[in-house]
Structure formats: C-alpha cells, structure tokens
Amino acid sequence: MANVLDIQGLSKRYGRVQALDQLSIGVPQGSIYGLLGPNGSGKTTTLGIVLDVINPSGGTFQWFGQTMSKSTKRRIGALLETPNFYPYLSGEQNLRISADIKKVDHAHIQRVLDMVGLSHRKQNKFKGYSLGMKQRLAIASALLGDPEVLVLDEPTNGLDPEGIAEVRQLILDVAAQGKTILLASHLLDEVEKVCTHMAVLRNGKLKAEGPVSSIMSTNDQVFISGGAPLEQLLVLAQQLPFVTEARVQQNQVQLVLQSGTDSSELNSAFFAQGVALGQLTVKKKSLESQFMEIIKAETV
Amino acid sequence: MTSSLLSIELRKLLPYRTFWVILAVYVALLVLILYFSSHVTINGQKAGESFYQFPDLWVKLTYIASYFNLLLGILVIIAVTDEYAFRTIRQQVIDGYTRANVVQAKYSVVLLLGVVCALLVFLLGIIFGNIFSPASNTANMFTDSHYVFFYFIQAVGYMTLAMLFGFLIKKSGLAIIAFLIYAKIVEPIIHYQLPDSVDKYFPMKALSTLTPIPNKELFEMVTGASESLGIWGAAAQSVIYIMLFCLLSYILLRSRDL
C-alpha cells in the first residue's frame, strides 16, 4: 500500500544540538504509526517539520507523494505538543476559528465536540478548562473536516485513566474508518496497545522501524519443560541450528529462536530426538523491555 | 481571500476585552483633547470657536490624532504577540495558513483599524466643526479634509511598523517597549544627528510629515525652517515603508521556526 507520508534524511540542528539526524521513515496508508522515544528524542521536531512549522536543516518529506501545500494541509488534522487556543474564547468559538482556517463548515463543530465528549462545556471559556478538556478540544479541532490523516503528539497527555482509555478508543475508531494516524508518544504501553507500525527514536536517530508485530516477534522467547531432565533439554536445544540462545531459568529452559522460526518446528525437533515436551510456551517480550534494549544498543 | 482572513481575525478580536479597552481609550482621549482644546485660555482670550474653524480644523485634528497612533501600534503588537503567547500562530499554520497568510491576516486588521480611525477622525471633525464653529463657516467644510486620508496612511504606517516589532520580538511587553523607544527616542536622536536632507527619508520622519504641525510657518519662525518631503512625497514614501514592513515580517516568518 502507498505511503501517506515519506520522510528522507530529515535533519534538524539547534545550535550545537543535533535534534534530528538523517531520519528516513514511511507511514503506510491506513496504519496507526507510533513514533516512540524518550523525551528529547526528536519526536516533536519530526512532527513539527512535516507539519510545516519547523524548518528542517536537511532532508525532504512528501505527503501523499506531494510536497506540502495548502491542499495537502487540508487532508491532515494535527495536534502538536500543547493544545493551542485563545484562552478568552469558548471552546466552540475556538473551533469556529479552526473550522474557518480549514475551510470546514461550522455544522461539523457539534459532531467533533460530541466525539470528544465536550458538548456540555462548549460555551465555557478555554482558560477554565482542565488539562484533559484542553487536550480533548485539540483532538476535536484535529478531527474537524474529517481529515484522511491524524497527527497526534502525545494525545493522552494530561488525561486521567478514563480519559486515556477514551482517547485510545477514539483513535482506534477513527483508524477503523480507514484513516491513517501518526502518533508520537513516550509511553510504550500506548504504542503497544494502539499502533500497528512503529519507529523508535533516540537522540534524533532512528533505532528501529516496522510493523509492531514484527518488531516484537523477532525477539520472541520460548520456554520449554517436561519430557526429560532440564539439563538434557538444554543440551538438545543448544544443538539445534535455529536456536540462538538457551539457558535454564526457574525450572524451565528459556530459548531464543532465530527469526522466522516457528515454535512447532522446535516441538517436532525435540520429538525427533525422542523427547515429548511437557510444556512449550511462547512469550512475546513486552515492548517495554524491547524498547529498553533498542535504546540501550549503541548507547556509546 | 483577504476578506475571509479578516473575518477570522475579527472572530479573535471582537470578543477580546483588551481590544475594546484600547480602542475606547483612543476614542476617549481624542474626544477629550478635542473638546478641551477650545477651552484653553491664551492671553486671557479663550481659543474657543476659532479652534474649530474650517478648514484649519482638519490640520489641527489630524495632528492631534497623530499622537494616538502609538496606542493603535500597541493594539497591533498585542494582536500579533498574543498569537505567539497562545501558540495559535503555530496551530494556524498547521491548519492551513501559509506564512504569507499570517502577515496578510494581521495587515487586514491594520487596514481595518486605519479605516475605522480615519472615519472616526473625519466624523469628529464634522461634528466639532459644525457644533462649535461659527455657522457661516460650513461652506468650506471639506476643504483640506484630505488630511484625513494622510492621517489614514500615517496610522497604517505606525501599525505596520508595530506589526513588524511584534513578529520580530514575539513578547508583548518587550515589543511594545522596543516600538516606543524606536519611535520616540531612537529615530529622533538619529534625526538630530543627521542633516534634514537625509533624515527626511526615515520612516518616522516621513510618517510625521503626513500630519504637519498646525501653523507651521509660525513654528518655523522660532525653530528655523526644516527640510522635508512634500506631503505627497511623504505619502508615497510611507506607502513604500508599509510594503517594506510587511515584506520584512514575511521574511522573518519564513526564516524562523514557529
């Protein structure tokens, strides 16, 4: 499928700080693409550049295969960092301004307010909103005009657990309509729960990119036990060509398989050796531990 | 295009109390000064009716109004720097504005304020002239009323410079101080240092030429004649400065991150 956004060699330097270093990624159409990284890793800089508010020091990007223009902007709804509104205007008045700029009919305002659950407070001034309500209003504004792509920078920032769950559901609902979502987050949990694709950034450098499932499966761990003493299982396992790592851990043998190897192959290999395994468990590593691994790699 | 930009700007400004307070101060000061000018007593004789005599009234009126351009400038600086304070400038560029649109939108506000203030000055002239001056005087009521047009250019010039300061400095307090210091201290010092033949080309000098001091001849008998562009020359030059300030604002926005 075509990419909604293509980024090639994007760099940004602030004085002596290299905020973004030769970033190249592609956001497939219809994906929920997570840009994951700790604070200061270059997520917001990346989004700021592709949203036309930060000038890159180098590199290029295309939306829908075109350079950024007024017409491409109209196909994108975005929220960058903090919610940006006039404090002395009501939520509804603020959205009227957004709608006018996006050339969207005011009739859409009520719909997006309903979607984020802010209808009952639309007459109140923005400055009286809680952080969570401000964030919802920003999401409502991004949804105005039913854009093909939503760009959301830390969309659950400042929300309470209930609000977080609602926003995540909203993202999934919007994605279910075939829209593409580009989401920046420092929360692994969020990316794991919501995203289909991800890129991991650290110090402005790309550390990993791909479908969330493939990034996770490359490091699947398998635990086996039963059928034979642990020592024997360990020796047998170490002889198998597709096992890259084997060690005993808590009455089980923990294995790491070469990528692309199915756990049933493992089972039949043991069976061929005359061992019927009592238990075989495939455990996908939590994204968090993977994330820490990806980030720790090449720390120097 | 510009009309839709202006209507968006009005959505921001009309509900904004600061906007109305500054406009109210502008109107109140203008009316008060105009009213009390006639009650000044010179040599035991009230300036009174003669002050409102057409057509001289137009020169006096626009000269007085020119003092309050600074207030209009402050208003424009606030309108610009608020966009940075609320970070709405960023959001609006994300939502579809180009950087040129950002400048055009603010410039449309400047033009509107210029028209409103010029109309106000024009109305005040007609009202005060008719109420307070001798009745026989109204025949030449509109003679010299084109000074209101020069005042319009001047007000737009001040506000466009203020807009540039707003975009340049981004913070309201600092931008206002810098604007006032430039308009009232830096340029006057430069004027003082340079011969008239050079300083007449400076923006503040050209703008101030548009509302000449009433009874200029009398004034120059004391201070010595100063060289300036003719009023039409100053108007042309002011228009060039206005375009330049808009262009510089745009270049600033282009070259910086929002």
Chai-1 contact restraints between the chains, C-beta under 6 A:
chainA,res_idxA,chainB,res_idxB,connection_type,confidence,min_distance_angstrom,max_distance_angstrom,comment,restraint_id
A,L51,B,I94,contact,1.0,0.0,6.0,A-B,restraint_1
A,D52,B,V93,contact,1.0,0.0,6.0,A-B,restraint_2
A,V53,B,R90,contact,1.0,0.0,6.0,A-B,restraint_3
A,V53,B,V93,contact,1.0,0.0,6.0,A-B,restraint_4
A,V53,B,L258,contact,1.0,0.0,6.0,A-B,restraint_5
A,I54,B,D257,contact,1.0,0.0,6.0,A-B,restraint_6
A,N55,B,D257,contact,1.0,0.0,6.0,A-B,restraint_7
A,K70,B,G96,contact,1.0,0.0,6.0,A-B,restraint_8
A,K73,B,G96,contact,1.0,0.0,6.0,A-B,restraint_9
A,R74,B,G96,contact,1.0,0.0,6.0,A-B,restraint_10
A,A78,B,I94,contact,1.0,0.0,6.0,A-B,restraint_11
A,N84,B,R87,contact,1.0,0.0,6.0,A-B,restraint_12
A,N84,B,T88,contact,1.0,0.0,6.0,A-B,restraint_13
A,N84,B,Q91,contact,1.0,0.0,6.0,A-B,restraint_14
A,Y86,B,F86,contact,1.0,0.0,6.0,A-B,restraint_15
A,I97,B,I8,contact,1.0,0.0,6.0,A-B,restraint_16
A,I97,B,R11,contact,1.0,0.0,6.0,A-B,restraint_17
A,S98,B,D95,contact,1.0,0.0,6.0,A-B,restraint_18
A,D100,B,I8,contact,1.0,0.0,6.0,A-B,restraint_19
A,I101,B,Q92,contact,1.0,0.0,6.0,A-B,restraint_20
A,I101,B,D95,contact,1.0,0.0,6.0,A-B,restraint_21
A,I101,B,G96,contact,1.0,0.0,6.0,A-B,restraint_22
A,K102,B,D95,contact,1.0,0.0,6.0,A-B,restraint_23
A,K102,B,G96,contact,1.0,0.0,6.0,A-B,restraint_24
